[in-house]
Amino acid sequence: MSDEFTDEEKAGFYRAIYSRRDVRSHFTPEPIKEETLTKILHAAHHAPSVGFSQPWNFILIKDLKTKQKVKESFQKEHERASKLVEDPKRSEYLSLKLEGIMESDVNVCVTYDPTKFGPFIIGTTSIPEAGIYSVCGAIQNLWLAARAENIGLGWVSIVSNDVLKEELELPEHIIPVAYLCLGHVTNFEDKPDLERSGWLPRLELKDVIYFEKWKREEDESWDIIQKMIKTNLK
C-alpha cells in the first residue's frame, strides 16, 4: 500500500507518544516561531470530531496581565484543593510544581462551541458529550504535535472556568475545556512528574484491559493477546 507508514515513521510516531510529558517547569524564554505554532495548531485542527462539527477554538494568550490573572486563579484553586488532602500528603501536594503559566511563551485556552454548525450534529443525539470528547481529541493532537516540534506543553486543570470566561471574554455558551502552557524547554523528563515523585504509580497494561465484558479476564479466543499483554508487549 502506498499510504503505509515506514518503520522510521512508525518509530517517530510512537516516540512522540511515549516521550510526551505534561510540562510544568524547564520552560525557557525562547519564543516559539510562528511557523511552528501554526503547524501545531493545524495538527490540532485536523483531529476527528463528531459529525465533523470541529467544535473547538484556540485562544492564544501572551499578555502578561491576562497570564497573571489566570495564575492568581490557579493559586487560589490550588490552595482550596490542598485542604482536601491530609498530611503528610498535603505537604507533598503543595510542594509539587503544577503549572508554568508565567514561564511559558504562549498560553492557549481550548474551548468547546456546542452551537457551531447549528443545533443538530450527527452523533450527538445519544451522547451529547461527544462534542467535548472531540475537543479532547484536538488537544491530544496538539500535544503530540508540540512534542514532535520539541515544544513543551502543560495542561493547567487547577483553574476556575469562571475566571477564564471572564478574563477571556467568552460568550455564555462557550465552554473552556483546557488551559495549556506552551514553550521551549531545557529537557523532557524520562517519566511524568507525578510518576517520578511517587505521587501515583503507572498501572500495568494488563491491569486496565478486560475481555468482552467488565472484569472478564479469561477467554480462550483471546489467549494470544492475553499472553502478550501479560508480558507487557507494546
C-alpha positions in Angstrom: 0.0 0.0 0.0 1.4 3.4 -1.0 0.0 5.1 2.1 1.6 2.7 4.6 3.9 4.2 7.2 7.6 3.3 7.0 9.3 1.7 10.1 11.0 5.0 10.7 7.7 7.0 10.6 6.2 4.5 13.0 9.1 4.8 15.3 8.7 8.6 15.3 5.0 8.4 16.0 5.4 6.1 19.0 8.4 8.1 20.3 6.1 11.2 20.4 3.5 9.3 22.4 5.9 7.7 24.9 8.0 10.8 25.4 5.1 13.3 25.6 5.1 15.0 29.0 2.9 17.3 31.0 5.5 20.1 31.4 5.3 22.4 34.4 8.9 23.5 34.6 12.0 23.7 32.4 10.5 26.4 30.2 12.9 28.8 28.6 12.4 32.5 27.4 12.9 31.5 23.8 9.8 32.4 21.8 8.0 29.8 19.7 8.4 30.6 16.0 5.1 31.5 14.3 5.6 28.8 11.7 6.0 26.1 14.4 3.0 27.3 16.4 0.9 27.3 13.2 1.9 23.7 12.4 0.9 22.6 16.0 -2.4 24.3 15.7 -3.0 22.9 12.3 -2.5 19.4 13.7 -5.0 20.1 16.4 -7.5 21.4 13.9 -7.2 18.0 12.0 -8.5 16.0 14.9 -11.6 13.8 14.4 -14.8 15.4 15.5 -18.4 14.1 16.0 -20.4 14.9 12.9 -17.4 16.7 11.5 -18.5 19.6 13.8 -15.0 20.9 14.6 -16.4 22.4 17.8 -13.0 23.8 19.0 -11.5 27.2 19.1 -8.0 28.2 20.3 -7.4 31.4 22.2 -3.7 32.4 22.1 -2.5 34.3 25.1 0.8 36.2 25.5 -0.4 39.2 27.5 1.3 39.2 30.9 -1.7 40.7 32.7 -4.0 38.0 31.5 -1.5 35.3 32.4 -1.2 36.9 35.9 -5.0 36.8 36.4 -5.0 33.1 35.4 -2.0 32.4 37.7 -3.9 34.0 40.6 -6.9 31.8 39.9 -4.5 28.8 39.9 -3.1 29.8 43.3 -6.5 30.2 44.8 -7.8 26.9 43.4 -4.5 25.1 44.4 -4.9 26.2 48.0 -8.5 25.2 48.1 -7.7 21.8 46.7 -5.0 21.3 49.2 -7.5 21.4 52.0 -9.0 18.2 50.7 -5.7 16.3 51.3 -4.5 15.2 54.7 -0.9 15.4 55.8 1.7 14.2 55.0 0.2 14.0 51.5 -0.9 17.7 51.7 2.6 18.9 52.2 3.8 16.8 49.3 0.9 18.2 47.1 1.8 21.8 47.9 5.4 21.2 47.0 4.6 19.9 43.5 5.1 22.3 40.6 1.8 22.1 38.8 1.9 24.9 36.2 4.1 27.1 34.0 1.7 29.9 33.2 4.1 32.8 33.5 7.2 31.0 32.4 5.8 29.6 29.1 5.9 31.6 25.9 2.3 31.1 24.9 -0.8 30.1 26.8 -3.7 28.5 24.8 -7.3 28.2 26.0 -9.1 25.5 24.0 -12.8 25.9 24.1 -15.9 24.0 23.0 -18.7 25.6 21.0 -21.9 23.4 21.1 -23.6 25.7 18.6 -21.2 25.5 15.7 -23.0 24.3 12.5 -26.4 24.5 14.1 -28.4 22.6 16.7 -28.3 19.2 15.0 -25.0 17.5 14.8 -24.7 13.9 13.7 -23.7 11.6 16.6 -24.7 13.9 19.5 -28.3 12.9 19.9 -27.4 9.8 22.0 -24.2 11.1 23.5 -24.3 14.9 23.8 -20.8 14.9 25.4 -19.3 13.7 22.2 -18.6 17.3 21.2 -16.4 17.8 24.3 -14.7 14.5 23.6 -13.9 15.8 20.1 -12.2 18.9 21.7 -10.1 16.5 23.8 -9.1 14.7 20.6 -7.9 18.1 19.2 -5.9 18.7 22.4 -4.2 15.3 22.1 -3.2 16.1 18.5 -1.9 19.5 19.7 0.1 17.8 22.5 1.7 15.2 20.2 2.5 17.8 17.5 4.1 20.0 20.2 6.3 17.2 21.3 7.3 16.4 17.8 8.3 20.0 17.4 10.3 19.9 20.7 7.8 22.3 22.3 6.8 21.6 25.9 3.1 21.6 26.9 1.4 21.7 30.3 -2.3 21.3 30.9 -3.4 23.5 33.8 -6.6 22.0 35.2 -6.4 23.7 38.6 -8.0 26.9 37.5 -11.5 28.4 37.6 -13.5 28.2 34.4 -15.5 31.2 35.7 -12.3 33.2 35.8 -11.3 32.0 32.3 -14.7 33.0 30.9 -14.4 36.5 32.5 -10.8 37.2 31.6 -11.0 35.9 28.1 -14.5 37.4 27.5 -16.0 34.1 26.4 -19.6 34.1 25.3 -22.0 32.4 27.7 -22.4 29.3 25.5 -18.6 28.8 25.1 -17.1 26.2 27.4 -13.4 26.3 28.4 -12.0 22.8 28.1 -8.3 23.2 28.6 -5.8 25.9 29.6 -2.4 25.0 28.1 1.1 26.4 28.5 3.4 26.1 25.5 7.1 26.9 25.3 10.6 25.7 24.6 12.1 23.7 27.3 15.6 22.7 28.5 14.6 19.0 28.5 11.8 16.4 28.6 11.9 14.2 31.7 12.2 10.4 31.2 8.9 9.9 33.2 5.9 12.0 34.0 6.5 14.3 37.0 3.8 12.7 39.2 5.2 9.2 38.5 8.8 10.3 39.2 7.7 11.9 42.5 5.9 8.8 43.5 2.5 10.5 43.8 0.9 7.7 41.8 2.3 4.6 40.1 1.8 3.8 36.4 -0.6 0.9 36.0 0.4 -2.1 34.0 -1.4 -2.6 30.7 -2.7 -6.0 31.9 -4.5 -4.2 34.8 -6.6 -2.0 32.6 -7.8 -4.4 29.9 -10.8 -6.7 30.1 -12.2 -9.1 27.5 -15.8 -8.9 26.2 -17.3 -7.7 29.5 -16.3 -5.8 32.6 -13.7 -7.7 34.7 -13.9 -10.7 32.4 -10.4 -11.9 32.0 -10.4 -15.5 30.8 -11.5 -16.4 27.3 -9.6 -18.9 25.1 -10.3 -16.9 22.0 -8.2 -14.1 23.4 -5.4 -16.4 24.6 -2.7 -15.0 22.4 -3.3 -11.3 23.1 -3.7 -12.1 26.8 -0.2 -13.6 26.9 1.2 -10.6 25.0 -0.4 -8.2 27.5 0.8 -10.1 30.5 4.3 -9.8 29.2 3.8 -6.1 28.6 4.4 -6.3 24.9 3.6 -2.9 23.4 
